[in-house]
Amino acid sequence: MAGTRWGRWLGLVTAAWVHCISGNNYTFSNYSHALKTLMGLTQLQLNGLSVAKDVGKAFGLLAGLASDRVPT
């Protein structure tokens, strides 16, 4: 019974993380036009910003862990 309880909590926490992490992938198109207009970006610059957002999200955790461990 205890294993099932932990499995359910782990499933809930995992689902919450996936929900938080993947949200911006789907909402960027909702505000990208306003961002482009407000900042005067070209479509190419907006595409670069979108790629930087995705790369930062993909490797941000690793970079954060490395900055905590590597002395400056």
N, C-alpha and C positions, 0 to 999 in steps of 0.2 A: 504493500500500500504506500509506503514512504517513497518508493521509486516513482510511482505514478504521480504523486503530488509534486515532486521535483520536476518531473517531465512537463507537467502542465505549466508550472511557473517559468521554466526555461522556454517553453513555447511562447508564452505571453511576452516575456522580455525580448526574445528574438523578433517576434512580430512587431513590437514597438520600435525596436532599433531599425528594422527594415523600413517601417513606415516613416520614421524621422529622416533616414538617410536618403531615401529615394524620392522624397517629395519635390525637391527642387528640379529634378529631371523633367517632371511633368508640368511644373508651373512656370518655368523660364519663358515659355512661349506666351504666357499670359501677360507678362510685364516687359518683355524684351522690346516691344515697339515703343513703349513709353520711355524706357531707358535709352533707346537709340535716339529718340527725339530730344529728350532732356539733355543728354550729354553731347549731342551732335556727332554721333558715331556713324561711320559707314557700315554697310552690311558686312564687309570683310572684318572690320574691327569688332563688330558684335559677334561674329562667328568665333574670332579669337578669344573673346571674353567667355563665350560659352565653353570652348575647349578648356580654357584655363580653370573654369569652375569645375568641370568634370575631372580634370587631372588633380586639382587640389583636393577634391573630395575622395578620389581614389587613393592618393598617397599622403594625405594630410595626417593620418594617424601614425604612419611610419615616420614621417618627418618630425612629428611631435615627440615620439618616443626617442628618436635619435638625438634631438636637441636636449632632451632631459639627461641622456646618458653620456653624450660626448662633451668633454670639458671645453670651455671657450678660452 
